Amino acid sequence: MMKYKRVLLKLSGESLAAGHGTGIDTARLNAYAAQIKEMVEAGVEIGIVIGGGNIFRGLSGAGKGFDRVKGDQMGMLATVINSLALSSALEAIGQGAQVFTAIAMHPIGEHYSKWRAIKAMEEGKVAIISCGTGNPYFTTDTGSALRAIEIEADVMLKGTRVDGVYTADPEKDPAAEKFDEITYDEVLARGLKVMDLTATALCKENRMPIYVFNMDVEGNLRKMLTGDNVGTLVY
């Protein structure tokens, strides 16, 4: 039995690079696709938002002299590239997928609509939603929170390379302690880097729970969706 019926899965662009820093690692991409297909076959409706940091990050570009709006637009295009890659990997193993874009981009993807995305998921396809919110100055974390709320997901899953939320960065502080559960207010009060403040506040205001887990460990998506404690619930 699956714990959730419909989820929004947020993947980072960096995770697709699998430690290479930039680009798309096909082994990592195919591993993600296999895990996602398994869950769709188990009856879970899945929407996905992928970041673009493995290709271009707007904020970093602004720090190097790019106009911030144009930099963010370049970042949006990076998310489209990653979305097309994941949709191709899914379709190659027989899992239907549909790419939606927050900015009109026919024929690359269908212009995003809540109802069309839900219809795709109900038909057994994975709805991959790209371009963030379609606006500059908003991260893909905020885009993920917004889409999770719009598609009426039961939970927003944040797949990272860390297995949950800690008191400090566990990659830098070996004494950092992991939370099994934590409230939005405590995340904000402690200044924990779960997501950016806008995304966290949006989830809090709309009572959208967030589950942070390590997507890079194969099988973790299935374990999480069947109720195993493999991460941290933010509520």
Helices and strands as residue ranges (DSSP letters): E 6-11, H 13-17, H 26-41, E 45-50, H 58-63, H 68-92, E 97-101, E 110-111, H 114-122, E 126-130, H 140-150, E 155-160, E 165-166, E 178-179, E 181-182, H 184-190, H 197-205, E 210-214, H 220-225, E 231-234
